[in-house]
Amino acid sequence: MNRFHGYLAQRFVASVLTLLGVSLIVFLMVRLLPGDPARVIAGLLATEEDVARIRTDLGLDRPLYAQYGIFLARLARGNLGVSARTSQPVIAELRPRLAATLRLALTSAVLAAALGILAGTLAATRPYSTFDYALSLTTLLGVSMPVYWLGLMLIIVFAVHLNWLPAAGSEGLASIVLPALTLAAFSVALIARMTRSSMLEVLRQDFVRTARAKGLGERLVVARHALKNAFIPIITVVGLQFGALLGGAVLTESVFGWPGMGLLLVESIFSRDYAMVQGIVLVFSALFVLVNLVVDLCYAVIDPRIHYG
Amino acid sequence: MLDSRSSRARAWRLSRVALAVLVAVALAGPASAATFRVAIGIDPDTLDPVQNTTTTVANVLDYMVETLTFLDPKGEVRPMLAESWTMSADGTQYTLKLRKGVTFHDGTPFDAKAVKWNLDRLKDPNVRVPVRAPFPLKEIEVVDPATVKITLTRPSAPFVMALTSTTAAIVSPAAADQYGNEYKNMQHPIGTGPYVFKERKKGESVTVGLYDKYWGKKPVYDTVVFRVVPEAATRESLILAGQVDLMVLPPIADLPALGRNPAVKVLLAPSNRTIFISLNTTKPPLGDVRVRQALNYAVDKQAIIQNVLFGAADPMDAPMAPSLFGYCKAGTYEFNPAQAKQLLLEAGVKPGTKIPFIHPTGRYVQDKEASQAVAGYLREIGIEPELATMDWPSYISIVNAGPAEKTTHHLAYLGWAPNFLDASMQTLQFWSGYHPPAGLATSFYKDARVDELVVAADRESNPEKRKAMYCDLSKKVWSDAPWLFLYVQRFPIVYSAKVTDVASIPNEKFYAVYARPAQ
């Protein structure tokens, strides 16, 4: 086993421990919230007797440690339990939701990375130009606009007034445009700013001057030499932003009625659907851990000087 | 330079092509004219009639499943799968004559056996039935294929009314272990209704299609799609963009603007939901009837309805909505701060007395805003309300706490909508047998005469006598004021001016099965 494999194994163990920690924290947090899931499910009109029966059905009458034990034992077998709200297995409920969230988050991530890197690079090659200032202003707006407000504004313009795009839902290609733009706005701004500063630093370095001196075209200098060297901080931000996108999906999905995990999480918290909340948070955490790992591994691909161990 | 300009031109052309493609895709998006699209606010937690607890879910289910009796838009009980019924003299036995020639969507016949199977399931303790109380079922007997005899555990006059509830809808017994269904949990409803379940996309939509062997009048639209859009402003955008034909619960502050918009119609449907502030009579000074009356006089309900609810409510004049059987006008508490102050003085309540006041946020139309307005009025008469809010599950764990000595709430903003239009379930709110934790009579009001009437009226088989009993009860409760009576909420429905024949049922349901394009 070489050092790389050792590194991977180490990261894997750390990831599992992280997720275990997350599972315990979430397990306790949802139960610390006031409110009885059985009563929420049954509604105001139900009698106490019916509520008690639901409580027993859900296993909520058992001690906490027993509930956590059952949760872990099931988890080990890949079973996240049954949703209290819908009586369906959490895994079955999550699968299509995860797909929808990933579709949205990945589209936004690609959009954010492409637009952000492009804009940042253009600004860095024309520092203190009108374009640069315009970009600074736009990114400032992008960072400060609340997702919720931006989403509604886009809906009013593109769905209500222009009637170009659907206001909500996930059917058809067109429906992803507005939620993906909304979700990407914050990240585009951040990635553009990071790209600009990272590029500015690299463009001042000697090897860039050498490249130019040996007669390479400006485009080649920027794309092949500068950008590649400026990429480490950029990829870090892109990776971190993917986590932010998953978080941002909660709001974006609510505004656009996008049938993802974010929307489900909100519903599940408000109905105290313990199993579902645990499942969603675990999946979100696992994704985040995974993306971080991928980013770390990307460093070596971009910069051969980086070794793991 | 030239090179860069041509590449910019190319990029511009490309972006225009991309935009054109997007527009084309978007335009292709909306479904054909034969589809009726509805935007609802919540994703159904279940499609199993017996498990449903929300009117939105019931509203969707009503397209596919039918009940033995039916509540019409006027709020009256009509025959549906049962053509007629008789009640025994003691009110414990009902004999139902069933409609003949009706088939379920799976082709199996609807008959007495199917009814027995469904009602047996409704009373089966192994099946999760959150609202079982209105159905005191003891035994269901098949007399012949078109007749069932139902015996109850206690006399219940409103039982036929209770059968209008979607909870008691009839599904195909043969489908209980097919289409992914289980006896304990049915998610593919096979009923006898005008529409057949087609597809469910969780978190997104439920689609139903016309049932060509439907026994009754056929609807116009081939397909109905219920789209799940939790955000009210987005639902409003959908209807304004013409991307849905009907929506429920728009942002309430937009009601005036929607009313002026010729592209849509607004239906402020009467409902059965009373909105009130429960006064915990076990907490001083709320034990004193003069204090409770003072609170009722202190608040200008009409002003709150106009300025906070934008007209989407009517002031209460009885402890129940006018749409319920048993309603009679019980009185009014005219806005009169001087009288309120006088009553407080008589009761010895000092100015500046602090009273905790909790309210939910976002559960009922404008609940937070209305609570703040009420608090303002109470300050005017020298009461210092201590406002607090929390999310719904936390909220009900507080108002549902019991017995009385364990409660912490004093004033609590609440809504109550009985799931069938009869005073029996509403008046439980004033019955001492329903004090928390047994029930949700959150004001812990106790009056011997009222207690007696609640039980007697539920059993009384003579409708006129029943009405008189509920009227007596209402007047007593009204003057004892265990609630700060606010208003009966209206249920706002917005639909496209391009469709017509949209109605509502006075229990927060839209009735658009027979909607059709406007000429």
Interface residues (C-beta under 8 A of the other chain):
Chain A: L33 P34 G35 D36 P37 R39 V40 I41 A42 G43 L44 L45 A46 T47 E48 D50 V51 R53 I54 D57 R85 T86 S87 Q88 E93 P96 R97 A100 L152 I155 I156 A159 V160 N163 W164 L165 P166 A167 A168 G169 S170 E171 G172 L173 A174 S175 V177 S254 V255 F256 G257 P259 G260 L263 L264 V266 E267 F270 S271 R272
Chain B: L22 V23 V25 A26 A28 G29 A39 I42 D43 D45 T46 Q51 T53 T54 P125 R128 V129 P130 V131 R132 A133 K184 N185 Q187 K201 K202 G203 E204 S205 R227 V228 V229 P230 E231 A233 T234 R235 S237 L238 L240 A241 G242 Q243 M390 D391 W392 P393 S394 Y395 I396 S397 I398 N400 W416 P418 N419 M425 P437 A438 G439 L440
